[in-house]
């Protein structure tokens, strides 16, 4: 799984559960900045 895959999943499953719309917007904006820079890297566990 890449960082981009993980962020997309997080944005789809977790972000919508956040109470504040401003938090949701902030998380989407952060992901937009992160994905082009490190989204292609694979995650290991």
N, C-alpha and C positions, 0 to 999 in steps of 0.2 A: 504494500500500500504506500502510495506517495503522500507527501505532505498535502498536496492539493486534494487528493482523494479524501483524506481525513478531514480537511477543512470543509469540503463540500458536504460530507456526511454530518459533521457537527452543525453546520449552518442549516441543514434540512431538519435535523432531529432535535437539537438542543436549543438553538437560538430562538425558535418560535415559542418556546416555553418560558422565556424570560418575561418578567412582568412589565418592565419598562420598555417602551418603544425606542427610547433613546439608546438603551443598551443593545437592542437588536440592531439598530442602525450602526452603532459603533463597531459591533462585531463584524458586520458585513463589510464595513470600510476597512477594518484591519485586515481581514482576509483578502480583500482586493489588493492591498499593498504587499502582502506576504506571498501570495500565489505566484506572481511573475518572478519573484526573486529566489524563492527556495521551493516552490511547488513541485519541481521535478525530482526532488530528492526522495529516496526511499526511506521509510521508517523501519526500524527494527525493534523487536521487544525482547 
